[in-house]
Amino acid sequence: MSLFGSSGIRGRVFEEITLELASDIGKAVGSSYKRVVIGRDTRTSGEMFRSAIVSGILSSGAEAFDAGIVSTPTLAWAGRGFDCGLMITASHNPGGYNGVKFWNSNGLAFLKEQRDRIDDQLTRKEFEPVPWDEIGSLSGHDTAVEEHMEKILSGVGTSDIKVVVDCGGGATFNITPSLLKRMGCDVVVLNGEPDGHFSARDPEPMEENLAELMEAVKSSDADLGIAHDGDGDRMTAVDEKGRYIGGDKLLSILALHEVKDSLVVPVDASMVVNDLLPDAEVYRTRVGDVFVGEELQKRNADFGAEPSGTWIFPRHFLCPDGVYAGALLAEMVSKKKLSEMADEVPEYPQQVEGIMFDTKRREEITKGLDEKMRSIDCVELTTIDGWRLQFEEGWALVRLSGTEPKVRIKVEARKPNTVEDIYRTVHSITEEVLR
Ligand code: MG
């Protein structure tokens, strides 16, 4: 059983993510990578886990460089000068969680063979410390934020709009507000103090967590609102009318700006993007930014995105970068209102459901669903992550959740009647298998 989820190793502090595990991660990484840069978000457990991971790294004879509290894209960008980068974060999870994201120096998350090697080392626990006179040393790496900011400023233009930035108490507090000011924006900051308890709001930048931002955009008469998750690889937005613009809508807006030939999205992203970019190749991957990033590099595509608010701009670099995305959007909004861009993107009706299942029957249910889904008459069946059935006027995705005992069904079509038709077919077949 792999310790890696779709975005590194993550879990509850002192339960899945223990000090021992953190130190072992340091030992495993230090045995293969000799110069490791390490950063963390604002979580209360961040400093503690940093110390444990650094101990492990040093005991294996490698050198550690501490970038301090930084966003994930800031750390990944810093990683280019090292053998790898470790980011201590649980991303958008609540404050009681933490974890580690692993970055290669090219901005891509660790690949399967790298993850497998770490997994194997963590399972065997056969770590050999080096002799006392070969123990590694820890140095500071204080320039990460400035380097990332300069990289972004070299890739975006200026902007004279008014922006409200909601850092949510997370790691972007030290970059996004000052970056936007340097671009020329008038900036209002919400939750811009590091807060490992995330007491102001849940770190996930979803509509239900952003009431304060929506209100602030309206009351301060701003042109744009931007929200990040705890580690800043995500960004969602609010238009000048105070409307939340996230997920598939923002995906389409950014795709229209970025894509010439091709883009990469996960299997659950809306088909609106296909319709808006009829000449572009749309590659679909498993759900998870790691998979989007890998496919992006393989296909040499122009843009990669997840409706969760994860944006990858390969002309910038390969790590999802919510800070860059926010800066780019600020530049775009200086030329055209976000509400206008949003209203030009159609919204197709969707139906989403989760049906509980008995996890003891997982294998049998998977087999049953596979057989039944293959018998449905459709244009194309994709099985990279669950079963995605493409029809002429819509699609359905049926997946067994990895984190909950639920079969998830998502249906989207151009017309409400078609959604209902597709949903009825897929739902009844799923019920039949679960019975
Ligand atoms: Mg994140």
Residues whose N, C-alpha, C, O or C-beta is under 5 A from the ligand:
A	BS01	MG	S91 H92 D229 D231 G232 D233 R234
